[in-house]
Amino acid sequence: MTIITETAHPATQAMAAPSAPAAPIIGPELARSWLLVNAGQPERFAPAAASAADVVVYDIEDSVAPAGKAAARKAVVDWLSGLDENGHRRRGWVRVNGFGTPWWAEDLAALAGVPGLDGVMLAMVESPEHVTRTAEALQDVRIVALVETARGVQALPAIAGARSTYRLGFGVGDFRRDTGFGDSPLTLAYTRSQFTIASRAANLPGPIDGPSVGALGAKLAEAAAVTAEFGMTGKLCLMPEQTATVNEGLSPSLQEMTWASEFLTEFESAGGEIRNGSDLPRLARANKILGLASAFGLSVPQGYDVHFEAPTDTYHC
């Protein structure tokens, strides 16, 4: 995927025009930016909810000291039980403390039945039991399993295969502390690959990559490109300012949308019949690209006329 610089590509610029339709609501299965918000600072809730984040995650785990967890928990419950300025139900996800910690059961007891709770991100998952036990306490609530240790990575296939796992998340910071790894894409390549392979094998949506601490602009765009390169389709964000760049980096590019449109036009004009071994993967790829573009409210600007070669993953072997 082309690395996006601080200047938005034309499709995004077209979306930002005054006459553009309202941004679509992105479901958690396709969500790109997952914005973590310190639940100990409720004044940050409204700005986070108004950001470009696909999903806002109110954090009562790592960002909150033990002495402040009860107050942070209550702040989240109050927020998700209320209405916004337009009279609509506030909604969001909550990152809860890991199974086996002193706060895990208290978190789940407080969140059970909260009307605006869309799902929980469970910290420090190391076995399928962690997800299963959480699901028993929060019935019908989606669970993102945040895997953050070497032990958890070794159990990824089993965690992904747990009945209640909705999506996998990579806790990069804690994983690096646990293993002593550096943060270069090469160093973490094997680990990122395991998340994507486990997710695909379990028929889950693409995994959520860890955050890029303090990164903005071109540096964040490069990090989002690494996320996409490893087949990960979401990324944690630590600031509202990161969300738009992550959304752009994890959306179909203008190059991909142009190729997909041209291929489908040519394919239909040739009778819509499979002609060779490469047509089937190209057809699947083109439909996926345009399906995602539609979900994200993106389109090729009118009059744009640049031609691109087929993506490398559309050739038959």
PyMOL commands that set and color helices and strands:
alter all, ss='L'
color gray80, all
select helices_A, chain A and resi 10-16+42-49+66-80+104-111+128-137+150-154+156-161+172-179+189-201+217-229+240-249+254-269+279-295+312-314
alter helices_A, ss='H'
color red, helices_A
select strands_A, chain A and resi 33-38+55-59+92-96+117-122+142-147+165-170+208-209+234-237
alter strands_A, ss='S'
color yellow, strands_A
deselect
rebuild
show_as cartoon
